[in-house]
Amino acid sequence: MTSLPPGAPRGTIPSPNIWEHTATYELENTGVDRAGVVERTMRGIDDWSGRTLLDLGCGAGFHLPRWAAGDAYGGGAARVVGVEPHPHLAMLARRRTRGRTGIEVLVGSAQEIPLPDRSVDVVQARWAYFFGPGCEPGLAELARVVRRGGTAFVIDNDGSRSTFGRWFRRGYPDLDPPEVQERFWSQHGWNREPLDIAWTFDSRADLEAVVRIEFDPATADAILAEHEGTGVDYAVNLWWKRF
Ligand SMILES: C[S@@+](CC[C@H](N)C(=O)[O-])C[C@H]1O[C@@H](n2cnc3c(N)ncnc32)[C@H](O)[C@@H]1O
């Protein structure tokens, strides 16, 4: 059982993948959606160029420089704030972005975002805290910090489709089924954009290492025994709401 680190705010959700295997989670991030489907879709809904972007549950800050610098689909945000409850990860995120103007990292949680009312244009939470029923305190905080006309995005696994979706259902059979998720988000006024992305790694060893931090040993063994190659097709839901 993963215990909360000293200094983590109440309500922090244990995230053994990134907490206990930070380097392998970094490797995982390098293999997620190399085609940029998620970012292209988000920008099509609400572009953060020149605005304030909050990365909620930013982990070790993998995405923060990219939000500030821009990408193939648009310019950088004028201000980027990363919020992360795990003090060591927040420190790594700070170290990664040291000397970059317009980027700051704060220790905090989705339930108590350390920002003033109506101070953010675009929020993104990627595989962090917003996992459906139970995240209502974080939804209330989003409604407080996002400016009118701004948008919040949540990216999470879609267990109803794709090879990864099948692995996910097998590894986490007790999680809410897709129809419960869908009902939860639509009841709260969120929209769903189903996206087909991929994990793409440079070697089989990299794929195996990442599978082993995301699944228990028996499930990982079974997945790796039946799946060849260095990547996998992966369905995600991009949930979003305009405020
Ligand atoms: C799977 S990691 C994803 C990290 C990052 N979004 C990324 O894509 O690299 C989930 C993150 O959510 C953070 N987290 C846990 N509880 C949280 C909460 N209540 N509010 C915000 N973030 C939380 C964890 O500490 C962890 O860094």
The ligand as an SDF file (V2000), in Angstrom:
LIG
                    3D

 27 29  0  0  0  0  0  0  0  0999 V2000
   -0.4700    9.4770  -13.0020 C   0  0  0  0  0  0  0  0  0  0  0  0
    0.2390   10.9390  -12.3960 S   0  0  0  0  0  0  0  0  0  0  0  0
    0.1290   12.0390  -13.7990 C   0  0  0  0  0  0  0  0  0  0  0  0
    1.0810   13.1830  -13.6850 C   0  0  0  0  0  0  0  0  0  0  0  0
    1.0380   14.1920  -14.8370 C   0  0  0  0  0  0  0  0  0  0  0  0
   -0.2970   14.6960  -15.0800 N   0  0  0  0  0  0  0  0  0  0  0  0
    1.6110   13.6230  -16.1050 C   0  0  0  0  0  0  0  0  0  0  0  0
    0.8330   13.3870  -17.0740 O   0  0  0  0  0  0  0  0  0  0  0  0
    2.8240   13.4310  -16.1720 O   0  0  0  0  0  0  0  0  0  0  0  0
   -1.0530   11.5450  -11.3130 C   0  0  0  0  0  0  0  0  0  0  0  0
   -0.6250   12.7660  -10.5090 C   0  0  0  0  0  0  0  0  0  0  0  0
   -1.7450   13.2740   -9.7830 O   0  0  0  0  0  0  0  0  0  0  0  0
   -1.2870   13.7140   -8.5320 C   0  0  0  0  0  0  0  0  0  0  0  0
   -2.4170   13.8060   -7.5700 N   0  0  0  0  0  0  0  0  0  0  0  0
   -2.7820   12.9060   -6.6270 C   0  0  0  0  0  0  0  0  0  0  0  0
   -3.8100   13.3770   -5.9130 N   0  0  0  0  0  0  0  0  0  0  0  0
   -4.1120   14.6000   -6.4160 C   0  0  0  0  0  0  0  0  0  0  0  0
   -5.0530   15.5860   -6.0540 C   0  0  0  0  0  0  0  0  0  0  0  0
   -5.9180   15.3980   -5.0560 N   0  0  0  0  0  0  0  0  0  0  0  0
   -5.0670   16.7410   -6.7660 N   0  0  0  0  0  0  0  0  0  0  0  0
   -4.2000   16.9300   -7.7860 C   0  0  0  0  0  0  0  0  0  0  0  0
   -3.2710   16.0270   -8.1580 N   0  0  0  0  0  0  0  0  0  0  0  0
   -3.2300   14.8680   -7.4860 C   0  0  0  0  0  0  0  0  0  0  0  0
   -0.2420   12.6740   -8.1560 C   0  0  0  0  0  0  0  0  0  0  0  0
    0.6200   13.1010   -7.1200 O   0  0  0  0  0  0  0  0  0  0  0  0
    0.4660   12.4670   -9.4780 C   0  0  0  0  0  0  0  0  0  0  0  0
    1.5210   13.3460   -9.6590 O   0  0  0  0  0  0  0  0  0  0  0  0
  1  2  1  0
  2  3  1  0
  2 10  1  0
  3  4  1  0
  4  5  1  0
  5  6  1  0
  5  7  1  0
  7  8  2  0
  7  9  1  0
 10 11  1  0
 11 12  1  0
 11 26  1  0
 12 13  1  0
 13 14  1  0
 13 24  1  0
 14 15  1  0
 14 23  1  0
 15 16  2  0
 16 17  1  0
 17 18  1  0
 17 23  2  0
 18 19  1  0
 18 20  2  0
 20 21  1  0
 21 22  2  0
 22 23  1  0
 24 25  1  0
 24 26  1  0
 26 27  1  0
M  CHG  2   2   1   9  -1
M  END
$$$$
